[in-house]
Amino acid sequence: MGLYNFQPRFVPLILRGEKTHTIRAVRVHPDKPGDTLHLYTGLRTKKAKLLMRVPCVKIEEIEIRHVPYDGTNVLARGCKVPYIWIDGEKLSWDETQAFARRDGFRDFAEMLAFWMEPKNRLPFKGHVIHWRLA
């Protein structure tokens, strides 16, 4: 049974059907396509609210990490650049931006800030859990 808690900032996006996946660490008993996902906000509080129950339609492996810059920009030499891999395939910059927007962020920079604050959670390996609205 997939029980997922979301911060209030993501609730309107979920309810409007704009956010239809979540990134999570690998679980001991991971969800699989066909499972029912229970989407909540405020779990473990008196204000817990069930947003919806939806079917899981796809699980993908995700990796988010920094890699050394390999371009020719002299100013970026020695810097590390963040990238996303989905099922082992590195996303292009445009794909990364689109993925961040589908995950509820304005762009990849905002998504990275979320992953870096208050503590750096990179590198990260986990799953993207997709659902479909009923």
C-alpha positions in Angstrom: 0.0 0.0 0.0 1.5 3.3 -1.1 1.0 6.0 1.5 2.5 9.3 0.4 2.6 12.7 2.2 3.0 16.0 0.3 3.9 19.4 1.4 1.0 22.0 1.2 2.8 23.7 -1.8 2.2 20.6 -4.0 -1.5 20.0 -3.0 -3.1 22.4 -5.6 -0.9 20.9 -8.4 -1.9 17.3 -7.4 -5.6 18.2 -7.2 -5.5 19.9 -10.6 -3.7 16.9 -12.2 -0.6 18.9 -13.0 1.6 16.8 -10.7 1.2 13.1 -11.4 4.4 11.7 -10.0 6.6 11.9 -6.9 10.2 11.2 -6.3 10.9 8.9 -3.3 13.8 6.9 -1.8 13.7 3.2 -2.5 11.4 1.5 0.0 11.7 -1.9 1.6 8.4 -2.8 0.0 8.2 -0.6 -3.1 5.0 0.0 -5.0 4.4 -1.4 -8.4 2.1 -0.7 -11.3 -1.5 -1.6 -10.3 -1.1 -0.7 -6.6 -3.4 1.9 -5.1 -1.5 5.0 -3.9 -3.0 7.0 -1.0 -2.0 10.7 -1.4 -2.1 12.8 1.8 -1.0 16.1 3.2 -0.3 16.7 6.8 0.2 13.0 7.7 1.0 12.3 11.4 -0.8 15.5 12.4 -4.3 16.3 13.5 -4.7 18.1 10.1 -4.0 15.0 8.0 -6.1 15.1 4.8 -6.5 12.4 2.2 -6.1 14.1 -1.2 -7.0 11.1 -3.3 -6.5 7.4 -4.0 -5.1 6.7 -7.4 -3.7 3.8 -9.3 0.1 3.5 -9.7 0.8 3.3 -13.5 4.6 3.3 -13.7 7.8 3.2 -11.5 11.1 4.5 -12.9 14.5 4.6 -11.3 15.9 8.1 -10.8 19.4 9.4 -10.0 20.1 13.0 -9.3 23.8 13.9 -8.9 26.5 16.3 -9.8 29.2 15.4 -12.4 32.3 17.3 -13.4 31.7 19.9 -16.1 33.1 18.6 -19.4 32.5 21.6 -21.6 34.8 24.3 -22.8 33.5 27.3 -20.8 36.6 28.5 -18.9 34.5 29.9 -16.1 32.9 26.6 -15.4 36.1 24.6 -15.2 36.3 22.6 -12.0 32.6 23.0 -11.3 30.2 20.2 -10.9 26.9 20.3 -12.9 23.7 18.5 -11.7 22.0 16.0 -13.9 19.1 13.6 -13.7 19.1 10.1 -15.0 15.8 8.2 -15.5 16.1 4.4 -15.9 19.8 4.9 -16.7 19.3 7.6 -19.4 20.7 11.0 -18.7 18.1 13.7 -19.5 18.9 16.6 -21.8 18.7 20.1 -20.4 15.3 20.6 -21.9 14.0 17.2 -20.6 15.4 18.1 -17.1 13.5 21.4 -17.2 10.3 19.7 -18.3 10.7 17.0 -15.6 11.1 19.6 -12.9 7.9 21.4 -14.0 6.0 18.1 -14.0 7.3 17.6 -10.4 5.8 20.8 -9.3 8.6 23.3 -9.6 9.0 26.4 -11.9 12.3 25.0 -13.3 15.2 22.8 -12.5 17.0 25.5 -10.4 14.0 25.6 -8.0 13.9 21.8 -7.9 17.6 21.7 -7.1 17.2 24.3 -4.3 14.5 22.0 -2.8 16.9 19.0 -2.9 19.8 21.1 -1.5 18.0 22.9 1.4 18.1 22.6 4.4 20.7 19.9 3.8 22.3 18.5 0.7 20.4 15.3 -0.3 22.5 14.7 -3.4 23.5 12.3 -4.8 20.1 10.7 -4.7 18.9 7.3 -6.0 15.3 6.4 -5.8 12.1 6.0 -7.7 9.7 8.1 -9.6 6.2 6.9 -8.8 3.6 7.8 -11.4 -0.2 7.8 -11.0 -3.2 8.4 -13.1 -6.2 10.4 -12.0 -9.4 8.4 -11.8 
